[in-house]
């Protein structure tokens, strides 16, 4: 597995074009791989902020982002950074604490009648979105410890709703993805489960920039 970080030049028109659509950014990420079809194996996330905006990618293959440099980067001065993800995955041990960031699509499935598909509803309040993550933490191989002043060490840093057309063939059909970005501290309880989450993602809408959990030293 590989972890890639690409700095986006937000002053460029091509960058703004990609950032305006989760669908377009998804296509641009897949264009970095020879097959162009990852079948859900590639995760990505855009961290927008000051002073920089970064695209993170976790993938089984090393990407070639030359096309992104030309469209949304600095063609003459900078490229991208890709590192082998396995050493970090191998270092995970029970009891470790890491700072984390996750952009996810917090939703719930409502039951339906016999022979009918359940309806998916988004969590829209900060409390609902935080509870969504807390309820999934154990199965993902970690807990979120309480901070020095009480309460879990996690905040919903950013909330937004992305709307876009799924494809040209389905013109007129709008896709809506509610997104929440979490920053916090986690404690590893099951290293194998956490490795699976780091490489496979959390929740739904992974093709549209959700599900990528990254770790950093506390």
Buried (B, 14 or more C-beta within 10 A) or exposed (E): BBBBBBBBBEEBEBBEBBBEBBBEBBEBBBBBBEEEEBEEBBBBBBBBEEEEBBBBBBBEBEBBBBEBBEBBBEEEEEBBEBEEBEEBBEEBEEEBBBBBBBBBBBBEEEEEEEEEEEEEEBBEEEEBBBEBBEEBBEEBBBBBEEEEEEEBBBEBBBBEEBEBBEEEEEEEEEBEBBBBBBBBBBBBBBBEBBBBBBBBBBBBBBBBBBBBBBBEEE
